[in-house]
Amino acid sequence: MTAPVITKMASSEAIAMTAPIVTKGGREEVTMRFILPSKYVKAEDAPRPVDERVVIREEGEKKYRVVRFSGVARENVVSKKVEKLRKCLERDGYNVVS
């Protein structure tokens, strides 16, 4: 899957959608963070989005454990996936903090 990134120079560049997609928020507002491909070493290397709501920033290295699933991320589905992931992490000796 790819998503076009429209730049201020009126051209676009297709960037492959990546995992993980990190979501945060609730019913009123949800933020999504997409991890850019490794060819964008620095934030300034990435295409500049036109939409001012989109921000590109560096956050440093992080480790994620993810669960892959398809379909709509309904609350009951997400709850089950989170619980399964939590159990797997604890089984593997990780301390789950959030």
C-alpha positions as MATLAB code, in Angstrom:
seq = 'MTAPVITKMASSEAIAMTAPIVTKGGREEVTMRFILPSKYVKAEDAPRPVDERVVIREEGEKKYRVVRFSGVARENVVSKKVEKLRKCLERDGYNVVS';
ca = [
       0.000    0.000    0.000;
       1.259    3.482   -0.744;
       0.088    6.951    0.134;
       0.879   10.047   -1.906;
       2.638   12.843   -0.077;
       1.884   16.128   -1.816;
       4.656   18.624   -1.437;
       4.588   22.391   -1.722;
       6.395   22.129   -5.041;
       3.167   20.690   -6.560;
       4.679   17.268   -7.082;
       3.992   14.108   -5.142;
       5.948   11.131   -3.965;
       4.482    7.743   -3.122;
       5.650    6.455    0.257;
       4.946    2.854    1.229;
       2.653    2.503    4.215;
       4.596    0.927    7.054;
       4.037   -0.841   10.334;
       3.773    0.066   13.042;
       1.182    2.764   12.753;
       0.991    4.211   16.235;
      -2.401    5.571   17.270;
      -3.201    7.547   20.386;
      -6.382    9.172   21.595;
     -10.021    8.574   22.241;
     -13.421    9.313   20.825;
     -12.922   13.057   20.313;
      -9.453   13.126   18.764;
      -7.072   10.485   17.490;
      -3.506   11.017   16.363;
      -1.673    8.624   14.070;
       2.070    8.286   13.646;
       3.462    6.596   10.564;
       7.013    5.332   10.609;
       8.771    6.588    7.471;
      10.999    4.291    5.389;
      14.681    4.189    6.346;
      15.752    6.127    3.239;
      14.613    9.262    5.099;
      17.495    9.431    7.556;
      16.611   12.907    8.830;
      13.238   14.632    9.104;
      14.347   17.260    6.597;
      14.927   14.487    4.009;
      11.222   13.604    3.945;
       8.792   15.276    1.525;
       7.090   18.333    3.007;
       3.331   17.872    3.424;
       0.942   20.627    2.372;
      -1.576   19.977    5.158;
      -0.429   21.941    8.217;
      -1.944   19.277   10.497;
       0.733   16.853    9.311;
       4.030   17.194   11.153;
       7.247   15.344   10.374;
       9.648   14.996   13.271;
      12.408   12.774   14.551;
      11.760   10.878   17.748;
      14.850    8.739   18.056;
      15.078    4.990   18.198;
      12.268    3.035   19.869;
      11.333   -0.608   20.059;
       7.786   -1.699   19.333;
       6.016   -5.007   19.599;
       3.097   -5.114   17.213;
       0.076   -7.208   16.364;
      -0.971   -7.418   12.752;
      -4.654   -7.638   11.945;
      -6.965   -6.588    9.178;
     -10.389   -5.046    9.144;
     -11.821   -2.227   11.189;
     -10.135   -1.538   14.540;
     -13.298   -1.680   16.604;
     -12.930   -1.260   20.354;
     -13.688   -4.911   21.161;
     -11.180   -6.177   18.554;
      -8.462   -3.813   19.788;
      -9.083   -4.819   23.428;
      -8.643   -8.505   22.585;
      -5.478   -7.837   20.563;
      -4.003   -5.648   23.327;
      -4.635   -8.325   25.945;
      -3.087  -11.029   23.759;
      -0.032   -8.848   23.129;
       0.301   -8.017   26.837;
       0.274  -11.722   27.747;
       2.894  -12.524   25.091;
       5.165   -9.720   26.300;
       4.871  -10.762   29.938;
       5.540  -14.380   28.965;
       8.701  -13.242   27.174;
       9.904  -11.365   30.269;
       9.000   -7.791   29.315;
       7.601   -5.317   31.824;
       4.519   -3.760   30.192;
       4.097   -0.130   31.270;
       1.241    1.100   29.052;
];
